[in-house]
Amino acid sequence: MYYTYIITCKNETYYIGYTSDIKRRMEEHKNGINSKYTRANGFKKLEIYWISKTKSEAMKLECFLKKLTRINKTKIIENPNLLYEKYCIDKDKYVLGK
């Protein structure tokens, strides 16, 4: 399994990434390891993540999310179903994590 995620940094910016181990990756972000961006801007919290079966699917979702405006990223965080309803992302490929 692979995870695509959005975190909020201490300066209120979003960081979007993907990983095969969400717990390990969040610890790395919290400790400023393996990410220049979160080391520089600080980790605040994990906002949302999706689970996919393949690395390729996770990377595609990451790329899609990075292209969105901040306003649209915020809307998806607040209402995850928009990802499926408004942007027609396949709900079977990208399951919302809990």
PyMOL commands that set and color helices and strands:
alter all, ss='L'
color gray80, all
select helices_A, chain A and resi 22-30+36-41+55-67+70-78+81-85
alter helices_A, ss='H'
color red, helices_A
select strands_A, chain A and resi 2-9+14-19+43-52+95-96
alter strands_A, ss='S'
color yellow, strands_A
deselect
rebuild
show_as cartoon
